[in-house]
Amino acid sequence: MLVSSWSKDVHSLPETYVFPPDQRAGDLIALACNNPIIDLNKVVDHHDRSETIQQILKAGREFGEVVGKYSVEVSKLVLRILDLICEGLGLEHGYFADELSQVQLLSVNQYPRCPDPSLAMGMHRHCDPNVVTILKQGNIDGLQVFKDGQWISVKPLPNAFVVIIGCQLQTMEKLVSSWFSIQTMPEDYIFPPDIRPGKLIVPLCKTIPVIDLSMAEARDRNSIIKKVLNASQEFGFFQVINHGVSENLMDDAMDLFKEFFDMPADDKASVYSDDPSHSCRLFTSSYKYGHEVVHFWRDNLRRPCHPSEECIQLWPQKPTRYQEVVSKYLVEVKELSFRILELISRGLGLEPGFFKESSQLQLMSANYYPPCPDPSLTLGILRHCDPSIITILLQDVPGLQVVKDGQWVGVDALPSAFVVNIGNQLEIISNGKLKSSVHRAVANSTVTRTTISTFINPPFDCVVEPAKALVNGLNAPQYSAFLYKDFVNSNGAFGSDTEAILK
């Protein structure tokens, strides 16, 4: 039944219109905000035009709201604003003058008087799933925008439209994959001199062990266990070949993620999110993008994998073969990870199956590093240690660098090989016998680099501590016990250097 038919006659809010406390507006008064007010008449003058473009872009980044004072036919107004945004983003003139920016929907809302506005909502919090929305308000406040962690009110202005930046335009603006073909490096991607890679050429390391896992099934099993253990102690990294994962499946998975990142922005918009609480999402740089001073030169698609029956429902719908390929890939990589962990547990003297219950394939992360105008100034990922037990990495071109004996060395991209990385948690469980190495990802100026990382982690409620079999009178525990979820909450997506959490 229409609210407008009965709202005048009620004095208390019906229960079916009362939102949960964490979603309702409450009694908190949203402060009126000094939203940017932009006069489109000024764009005729060349000097004022540049200033107006920068105002629109700044408002789009900070508020997602722009208030214009010039009321014209909406479709023409849309194209005028989009042309200015186009120019500011360095896109060709008329980029939006096609089906991407057609006026597709007209929606008229009436919000009648409410007996208790603190309990109800006119519309749930959301981002518009389009390029831009042109909104004409009446003379009553009602639109609120989430800015810097709080709700603020957008004051109605006479003869003005509110222009709302939709998630498709926001996606195109933020994702590196949408605009990387530029000539100069944006300032907000330039790291300080002591962090950036600089002009120093980092050679590919020829001594990082390459281990043939097929030999572990033969009489050389003890020899392979020793190689895995030595590599984990000396480098914290090694590569595996003849590992049992189908080469065709590896190629299919790599091709799939390249196809995903190459999709049009409107196909990726449904997965894109700045909200770190979304377990499956596409984002750029890191989960702290809005708080970063400098951004990473990458886009990232991250999705949960455990439990698989539930997580698969959250995965992207495009490309259409995504779920089929990724499901098969994860099954084989999971089997590979447990084979490697079994070799490690034998080498450490732990009982067979030690890691079976204390580890899960919890997370899959695909990174896209497009060509960069000056790789010496930026980074794909900052130096860090993985907060995992082990990480299994598939890469198509080099770009991974590891600290070895105080120097950065490159890890080559070998055909049909996986890179295995010892995580913080395994160093702790081994009581310091194995090494979790500091590593980073760098950009390059010629080709796109795509990587697929699968993280084998403890369950979130698992207590992580040195294995009791490795602690005795001669070997005191080097680390205190902690809940894995507490470690992740303290260190974020990138684990700290393990030395920082020594007992």
N, C-alpha and C positions, 0 to 999 in steps of 0.2 A: 504494500500500500504506500502511496506517495507520502513522504513526510509533510509536504506542503498542504496535504489534505487534512491533517489532524494536529499539526504542531502548535497552532494557536490555542488549542483547547486543553493542553496538558500543563500541569504544574510541577511534575516530577519526571525525571528521565526514565523511560522504560529500560528494564534490565538488559534487553537485547541490544541497546545502544551504548552500554557502559563498557569501555575498553579496560583491559588490565592496567594496573597502576604504572607499569613500566612503559606503556604505550600511549596512555592518555595525556592530554595537555597539562592537566593539573592546575594548581592555583598560581603557578609561576607566571609572572608577567613577562612576555617577550618584549625586549626593548626595541624601540624604533631604531632602525639602522640608517646611517647616511649612505645609502646605496649610490653607486655612480649614476649621475644624471648627464646624459650625453646629448648634445644638440646636433642633429644630423645636418642642419643647415651649414655648419662650419666646414663640411668636407669639400665644399666648392673651392675654398682657398687652399693652395698647395701646402702652406705651412700648417694651417689648422688641420688639414687632412691627415698628415702624419701623426699629429698629436691626438686626433680623434681615434685613429687606428690603434694606437698604443693604449688609449683609455679602454677601448672595447676588449682588447686582448687581456689587459690587466684585470678588468672586471670579470671576464670569463674565467680566468684562473682563480681569482680570489673568492668570487661570489657565485658564479654560475648565473648571475642575474644582471641585466643591463636595462636601465629605464630610459627610453627615448622620448623626446618632447614633440616630435613631429609625427602627426597622425596622417597616414596615407593608406591607400589600398594595401591590404595586408601582404598579398603576394609580392607586390613591388617592394614593399618595405623589407620583406625577408631577403630578397635578392640584393638589395642595397647593403644591408648589414653583412650578409655572407660575403659579398665582394670585398668589403673592408677587412673582414676576418681573413679572407683568402690572401689579400695583399700582405697582411701582417704576418701570416704563417709562411709566406714565400711560395704559395701555390699559384698556378697559372690563372690568368683572368678567366672568369666564367667556370671555374672548377665545379661550383655547386649548381650551375644553371642547367640541370638535367633532372632525371627522375629522383635523384638524391634529395632534392630540395622542393619537390612539388608539395603544394598544400593538399594534404591527404585526409584531414579529419577536422571537423568543427564540433566542439563540445561546449555546451552551455550548462553551467551549474547554478543551482539555487540552494543557498544555505539558510533555511528559515530560522527564526528565533528559537533558541534552545534553553530549557529551564536550568541546565547546569553545564555550561561549556567545558568545565574542568574535567568532566567525566567522559566526554564524547570527542569524536574527530569528524571533521568534514571530509577529510581524505587522509589516508595513512601516509606516513613518510615514504618518499620514493624519489627516484630520478626519472625524468621523462625519457622514454626509449626512442627518441627521434633526434633530428639535427638541431632544430630550435623550435621553441614554442612561443607564439605571440599571444600575450594575455591582456585582455582589457578588463580592469577591475571597476567596481562601482566606487562609491565614496566611503565604504566601510572596510576597516582593516580585517584581514583574514589570512593572507598569504604569509607564511613564515619560512625562513631559509636557515639551514644549519650551517653556521660559520664559526670556525675556531672553537668547536666543541659546545656551542650553545645555539639556541633558537633565537632568531632575530626577526622582527616584523618589517615587512615591505610596505611603506606608507603609500596609499593611492595618491596619484597626482592628476590634476586636471588635464585632459586632452593628451594623456600619455599612455603608452603601451609598456608592459613589462616583457622583456625578451629573455627567455630562459634557455640557457645552453643545455642541450640534450646530451645524453650519454654517448651518442654516436659521434658528435662533434668533439666532445671531451676526449673520447678514445683516440680519434685521429690526431688531436693536438698533443697528447701525452706519449703515446706509443712511439718508440724510436723507429719502429718498422714503418711508420707512416710518413716520416719526413727526413730520413737519414741522408738522402741525396743532396747534401748541402756542401758549400765550399769552405766555410769557416766553422770552427768549433764553438758551440754556444757556451757562454760563460758559466752557466750552471752545470756544465759537464766537465769543467776543468778543475782537477784536483790540485791541492797545494804541492809545491815542489818536493817535499819530503815524502809524499805518498804516491804521486804519479810515477809511472814506469820510466819516463824520460827517454832520451835518445840511446841509452845503453842497449846494445844488442845482446839478448839473452839466448845463448845457444841451446839447441835441443840436447838433452842429456842422453848419451849413448850407454850409460851404465845402469839406468833404471831396469831392474830385472824383468825379463819377459819369460813367463812360466808356462810350459806346455802341460795343461791339466790332464791331457789324455794319458800321460805317463803315470799319473796317480792311480790309475786302474790296473797298472801292471806291477812288475816286481820293483819298480823304482818309486813306490809310494813313499817310503821313508826319505828318499832323496828329495822328492817334491815337498814334503812337509818341512824339511830343513830349509829349502829355498824360500818357501813362503814365510817361514819364521824369520829368516835372516833379512829378507826384504822388508818385513814389517818392523824390524828393529832398526835397520840402517836408514831406510828411506821413508817409511810410513806409506809408501806407494809401490805398486808393481802392476804389470800388465799380464793378462792371461789370454792364451790362444788355445785352440782346440778344446774349448770349454763346454761344448755340448749344446749351446744355443744356436739355432739354425741361422746361417748367414743370410738366407732369404728373409727370415723374420726380422733380423737386425736392419736389413736394407728397407724393408717395408715400414718399420717403425720410424726410421730416420726420414724417409720420404713423406710419411704421414705428417710429422711435425713441421717439416718444411712447408708442406701444403697448408697446414693450419696457419702458420705465421704469414703466409703469402695471401691469405683470403682477404677480400675487401673488408674495410672497417665495419660496415654494417653487419657482416656475418660474425665478426668477433665481438661486437658490442654487447651481445647477450651474456658473454662470459666475463667481460671486463668489469672489474670492481676495485675501488680504492679501500674497501672495508676489509681489514685483515681477519675479521671473524668469519668471512666466507671461505669455506674449506677448499672449494674448487674455484679458482679464479685466474683470470689473465690480468697482469699488471705490468708496470714498467719500473725499472730501477730496483726498488725494494719495497717491503710492506710499510716502510716509513716515508714514502715519497713526499707526502705533504709537509713533513718536518725536516726534510733534508736541505742542506745548504748546497751540496753537490750531488748530482745523480749519477748512477751507474749507466754505462752504455749497453743496455740490454733490455729486452722484454722477456717476461717469464710466465709460463703457464704451469701452475701448481695444482695438484689434485691428490686427495687422499686415496689410499688403496686398501685400507683395512677397517672394518671387514668388507671384503670385496663385493658381497651381495648388495650391501647398502650403498657403498661408494659409487658403484657403476651408474646409479641413478643420477648422480651429480655431474657426471662427465659431459663434455661438450657433445652436441648433436651433429656438428659438422667438423671435419669432413664425415660423410655418411659411414665410412668404414672405420671410424675412430674406435668405437667400442670393441669391434671384432679384433683389430690388429693389436690394440693396447692390452686387451685381456690375455691374448696368447703370449705376448711379449712378457708380461708380468709373471705369468706362470713359469716360464723358462728361466727368467732372471732370478726369481725366488728360489728355484731349485739350485741354480748356480751359487747363489749367496750361501745357502746352507751347506753346500759341498765345500766351499772355501772356509766357512766357519768351523766345519768338522775337522779340516786339516789343521787349522789354527789351534783348536782345542786339544787335538792329539799332540801337537808340538809343544804346547804349554804344560802337558801332563794332566789335563782335566779329563773327567769321565766322558765317554762317548755321549753325544747328544746334549752336551752342556748348554749350548745356545738355542736348542730347539724351542724351549718354553720361554726363554728370556729375550727373544728377538722376534720382530715382525717386520714385514715389508709394509711400512706405514705410509710412505710418501713418494711420489714421482714428480720430478721437476724438469721441465724442458726450457732451455735457455736459447734465445735468439740474439746473436751479436752481429749486427749488420756492419758493412764497411764504414770506417770512421775517417773523417778528414785529417785528423792528427792523433794517432794512437798513443803518442808519447805523453799526451796531456790528460788522458782519462783512463778509466778501468771498467772492465765488464763486471767484476766482483772484487771487493776489497779483500785484503789478506785476512784469512780466518782458518780455523779448524772446524771440521764438520762435527755437529753434535749428535753423531750417529754411532752405531757399532762399526759398521762398514758402509761405504758408499760404492755403488757400481756405476761407472760412467761410460757412456758411449759418445764419442766425438767424431766429427767428420774431418775437421782440420785442426792443427795445433792452436793452442791459445791458453792451455793450462800451464801454470808455472808453480814450482815447489821450492821451498827453501831447503837447500842442502849445504851443510857446512858453512852457513852464514851467507850463502849466495843464492840468487834466483837461478833456477835451471828450468828449461822447457821440457814438457812431456809430449813426445811425438804421438801423432794419430796413426796407429798401425792398422792395416786392413784387418777387419773381422776380429779385432781385439777389444777387450774391456779394460779400462783402468780401474783398479781396486784401491780404495783409499781407506786407511785405518782412521776411524773416528775417535773423538774424545772418550766415548764410553768404553771402547775396547782397551784403550790405554789404561783407563782406571781399573777395569776388570782384571787386566793382566798385571796389575800392581806396578805399572811402569816398565814392564819387560818389553812391551811393544810401543811404537812411537806414532803419535798423531801429528802429522806434519802441517806446518803453516803453508797455505797455498792461495792463489788468486787466479783470476781470469783476465786476460788482456785483450784489447781490440786489435784489429789490423785494418789496413787501408784498401785492401783489394778484394777480399771475398767475405761472404757471410759465413759465420761459424754457428752451427747448431749442435747442442748437446742434450743428452737425455740422462738424467741422474735418478737412480733409485736408491732410497735411503732405508737401510735396515736398522731399525731403532728398537730400544726396549719399549714395552708397554708404558703408558704415561704414569700408571700407579706403581711401577716397578721400583724397588730399592736397588740402586746401583752402588756397588762397593767392590773392593778387591775380592777376587775369588778366594774362598777360605782355604782351598788347597794350595794357594800360592803365598799364604801368610803363615809364618812360624816364628820361633825365637830368633832366627837369623835374618828373617825378612819381615820387618814390621810393616804394617799397612801405610802406604804413602798418601792415601786419600781417605777422607771421611765418607761415610755412607750418606746418601741423599735420595730423594724421590726424583725420578727422571723428569716429571712435569715441572718440578721446582727449578731444575737445571735449565730447561727450555725457556721458562718464564724469565729467568735471570739473564740468559745469554741471547735470547731471540733466535732468529733463523740461522745466524752465523755463530757457531760456538766460539768461546773464548780460547786463547792459548791455554793448554792444559795446565801449565805452570800457575795460572791464575787461580786454580781451584785446588792447589795442593793443600794438604792438611795443615 
